[in-house]
Amino acid sequence: MSGALVVDGIDELFPLLHGLPERFLLIKHFKCDDESEIVSINGQINPAISMRAGEMQFWRIAHIGASDFYKLRIEGMPLYVVATDGHALSQPRKMTELFIGPGERIDAIVIGPSAGEYPMRTISFQNEAWRPPEPVRQLAVIHSSGLLQSAKIDDDIFRQRGTGPQWINDVRIASIARRRTLSYSRTTDRKIFMIDGRVVDEARTDQTVKFGDTEEWTVINTDQQYHSFHIHQTPFLVTEVGGASWHDDSLRDTFSVPPATDQRPGTLKVVIPFTDPAIVGRFVYHCHAVDHEDKGMMGVIEVVA
């Protein structure tokens, strides 16, 4: 079972959101006995989503499925992202494609396009190197009706700026107290998934961190498929993906780690603030693909005062 737990208040940062129609798009998948797969939104197969041309809506998109990774887009309809994993950007960012793995959430403003039908589909990409690329799947259809009054309606969105102090700025300038490296791997039969060559043991502490420190962690993915990095209790700032600098404008608590290739492993670099006194104690970090974490890809961290 999975669903959405909503924390209100983002309209205090972006006043434009106040009073907008709010939709939840909860993506989930189910594998059939014949190895085919059903992907649903809010438990519906290819649902119809109605909008008026020029209407602004606030969409909360969440991947609440167990293991799949999706690249997706809505034909002819961009999204104006305002938050990732519940953490607000400093200003909306226009995006035409999204990559979303298990546990990831995206909050975005959408504008009803000119009257017509606009399919929301996945984009084919290579996930597991030993399988064919992921197929294209239609997830939903947006039905827009009425007359579009203005082509400049997105100007109001771009004028929005997050108000008040931004935690991300504190994370950006914090001194790095320690750098750590995690290595993701698995056995050849894909029955055991490991971090640093070990499966999870709840009685073992894998990482000990001093409360108040900010650390840089590098995740090395030696497996030729996507994994993800998720840590409980605290968000993190993504600074590098696949060896290239990553300029995020919001914090995350889950992020997809690219697969290894024949030439090199996949890599993810994050900066993690262990600065909230509420997190002192033991908790876990893991790959958010449920079958991977269930087969061992999890570690235990202890934050000590």
C-alpha positions in Angstrom: 0.0 0.0 0.0 1.2 3.5 -0.8 -0.3 6.9 -1.1 0.3 10.6 -0.5 0.9 12.5 2.7 0.5 16.2 2.0 2.2 19.0 3.9 0.6 22.3 3.2 2.2 25.7 3.2 4.0 26.1 -0.2 1.6 28.8 -1.1 3.2 30.9 1.5 6.4 30.8 -0.6 4.6 31.2 -3.9 1.4 33.2 -3.4 0.3 32.4 -7.0 -0.5 28.8 -5.8 -3.1 30.0 -3.3 -6.5 29.0 -4.5 -5.3 27.1 -7.6 -7.1 23.8 -8.4 -4.9 21.1 -6.9 -4.4 17.6 -8.5 -2.5 14.6 -7.3 -0.9 12.3 -10.0 0.3 9.3 -8.1 2.2 6.9 -10.4 2.2 3.2 -9.6 3.0 0.0 -11.5 2.1 -3.7 -11.3 3.9 -6.5 -13.0 1.6 -9.2 -14.5 2.3 -13.0 -14.6 3.3 -12.7 -18.3 6.0 -10.1 -17.4 3.9 -7.3 -19.0 3.4 -4.2 -16.8 0.5 -2.0 -15.9 1.2 1.6 -15.0 -1.5 3.6 -13.4 -2.2 7.2 -12.2 -4.3 7.3 -9.0 -5.2 3.7 -9.7 -6.6 4.4 -13.1 -5.3 3.2 -16.5 -4.8 6.1 -18.9 -7.1 8.5 -17.1 -8.6 11.6 -18.7 -7.5 14.9 -17.0 -9.7 17.9 -17.9 -8.6 21.5 -18.0 -9.7 24.8 -19.5 -7.4 26.5 -22.0 -5.3 29.0 -20.1 -6.3 27.6 -16.7 -3.5 27.2 -14.1 -3.5 24.1 -11.9 -1.1 22.9 -9.2 0.0 19.4 -9.7 1.6 17.2 -7.1 3.3 14.3 -8.9 4.7 11.4 -6.9 6.2 8.0 -7.9 4.7 5.7 -5.3 5.5 2.5 -7.2 8.0 -0.1 -6.1 10.9 -0.1 -8.5 10.5 1.3 -12.0 12.2 4.5 -13.3 10.4 6.8 -15.8 11.3 9.5 -18.2 8.1 11.2 -19.2 6.6 14.3 -20.9 3.3 15.8 -21.9 3.2 16.5 -25.6 3.0 20.3 -26.1 2.5 21.1 -22.4 5.4 22.1 -20.2 5.5 21.9 -16.4 6.7 24.8 -14.2 8.4 23.0 -11.3 8.2 24.7 -7.9 9.4 21.9 -5.6 11.2 18.6 -5.5 10.6 16.1 -2.7 8.8 18.8 -0.8 11.6 21.4 -1.0 10.8 24.6 -2.8 12.9 26.1 -5.6 13.8 29.8 -5.4 11.7 30.4 -8.5 9.7 28.1 -10.9 11.7 26.2 -13.5 10.1 25.4 -16.9 10.6 21.7 -17.9 9.4 19.7 -20.8 10.7 16.3 -19.6 10.9 14.7 -16.1 13.0 11.8 -14.9 11.4 10.3 -11.8 12.3 7.2 -9.8 10.6 5.4 -6.9 9.9 7.7 -4.0 10.6 11.0 -5.9 8.0 13.8 -5.9 7.6 16.9 -8.0 5.3 19.8 -7.5 4.5 21.9 -10.6 2.2 24.5 -12.0 0.6 23.6 -15.3 -1.3 25.8 -17.8 -4.2 24.4 -19.9 -3.0 24.5 -23.5 -5.1 25.3 -26.6 -8.2 23.2 -26.9 -7.3 19.6 -27.8 -5.9 16.3 -26.4 -2.4 16.1 -25.1 -1.0 12.6 -24.2 1.2 12.1 -21.2 3.7 9.4 -22.2 6.9 7.9 -21.0 10.0 8.3 -23.1 12.0 5.2 -24.0 15.5 5.0 -22.4 18.0 2.3 -21.5 17.7 1.2 -17.8 18.9 -2.4 -17.4 21.7 -3.0 -19.9 20.8 -6.7 -20.4 17.2 -5.9 -21.4 15.7 -3.9 -24.3 15.1 -0.2 -23.7 12.1 0.8 -21.6 9.0 0.9 -23.8 6.9 4.0 -24.4 3.7 3.9 -22.3 0.8 6.3 -22.3 0.0 7.3 -18.8 -2.9 9.8 -19.2 -4.6 12.2 -21.6 -5.1 15.9 -20.9 -8.3 17.2 -22.4 -8.2 21.0 -22.8 -11.3 22.9 -23.8 -12.2 26.6 -24.4 -10.4 29.6 -25.9 -6.9 30.4 -24.9 -7.0 34.1 -24.0 -3.3 35.0 -23.7 0.0 33.5 -25.0 1.9 35.3 -22.1 0.1 33.7 -19.3 3.3 32.1 -18.0 4.7 35.6 -17.2 2.9 35.5 -13.8 4.6 32.2 -13.0 8.1 33.4 -13.8 7.6 36.5 -11.6 7.2 34.2 -8.5 10.1 34.2 -6.1 10.4 32.1 -3.0 10.2 34.3 0.1 12.3 34.1 3.3 15.5 32.3 4.0 16.4 29.2 1.9 17.9 26.2 3.6 19.6 25.3 0.3 21.8 28.4 0.6 23.1 27.3 4.0 24.0 23.9 2.6 25.8 25.4 -0.4 28.2 27.5 1.7 28.7 25.0 4.6 32.2 23.6 5.2 32.5 19.9 4.4 33.5 18.1 7.6 34.1 14.7 5.9 33.9 13.0 2.5 32.6 9.4 2.2 32.1 7.0 -0.7 29.5 4.4 -1.1 29.7 1.6 -3.6 26.5 0.0 -5.0 26.9 -3.6 -6.4 25.1 -6.9 -6.8 25.7 -10.5 -7.4 25.6 -11.8 -11.0 22.4 -13.7 -10.4 20.7 -10.4 -9.2 19.6 -12.0 -6.0 21.7 -10.0 -3.6 22.2 -6.2 -3.8 24.9 -4.5 -1.6 26.4 -1.3 -0.4 30.1 -1.4 0.1 30.0 -5.2 -0.5 27.6 -5.9 2.4 23.9 -6.4 2.8 22.0 -4.5 5.5 22.3 -5.7 9.1 20.1 -3.6 11.4 22.4 -4.4 14.4 25.4 -2.9 12.5 26.2 0.8 12.2 27.7 1.5 8.8 28.3 5.3 9.1 28.7 7.4 12.2 28.3 11.1 11.8 28.7 14.0 14.2 25.7 16.2 14.7 26.2 19.6 13.2 28.5 18.4 10.4 27.8 18.8 6.7 29.3 15.9 4.6 29.9 15.1 1.0 28.9 11.6 -0.1 29.8 10.1 -3.5 27.7 7.1 -4.6 29.4 4.8 -7.1 27.1 2.5 -9.0 29.0 -0.5 -10.4 25.7 -2.0 -11.7 24.5 -1.5 -15.2 21.0 -0.4 -14.2 19.5 2.6 -12.3 19.5 2.7 -8.6 18.6 5.6 -6.3 20.1 7.2 -3.2 17.6 7.9 -0.4 18.4 8.9 3.1 15.9 9.2 6.0 15.6 12.3 8.3 17.5 14.9 6.2 17.5 16.1 2.6 20.6 16.7 0.5 21.9 18.9 -2.3 22.9 17.1 -5.5 26.1 18.6 -6.9 27.3 16.1 -9.5 25.6 13.4 -11.7 27.6 11.0 -13.9 30.8 13.1 -13.4 29.1 16.3 -14.6 28.3 19.3 -12.4 24.6 19.4 -11.4 23.1 22.8 -10.6 20.0 22.1 -8.5 17.8 24.9 -7.1 16.2 22.7 -4.5 17.0 20.0 -2.0 16.1 16.3 -2.4 15.7 13.2 -0.3 15.7 10.7 -3.2 17.7 10.9 -6.4 18.4 8.4 -9.3 22.0 7.2 -9.7 22.9 6.5 -13.3 23.9 3.0 -14.3 27.5 1.9 -15.0 28.6 1.6 -18.6 31.3 -0.6 -20.2 33.7 2.3 -19.7 33.0 3.6 -16.2 30.6 3.3 -13.1 27.7 5.6 -12.7 28.2 8.3 -10.0 26.2 10.7 -7.8 27.7 13.3 -5.5 25.6 14.9 -2.8 26.1 17.3 0.2 24.2 16.3 3.3 23.5 18.6 6.3 23.3 16.7 9.6 22.4 19.9 11.4 18.8 19.3 12.6 18.9 18.2 16.3 15.8 16.1 15.7 17.7 13.6 13.6 20.2 12.6 16.3 20.0 8.8 16.5 20.0 5.8 14.1 18.3 5.6 10.8 18.9 4.3 7.3 19.9 5.2 3.7 19.1 2.9 0.8 18.2 2.4 -2.8 14.5 3.3 -3.1 13.8 0.5 -5.6 12.0 -1.8 -3.2 13.3 -5.1 -4.7 16.9 -3.7 -4.4 16.6 -2.6 -0.8 14.7 -5.8 0.1 17.7 -7.8 -1.3 20.2 -5.9 0.9 20.9 -2.5 -0.6 20.6 -0.5 2.6 22.9 0.9 5.3 22.5 2.2 8.8 23.7 5.6 9.9 24.0 7.0 13.4 24.2 10.7 14.1 25.8 11.4 17.5 25.7 14.6 19.5 
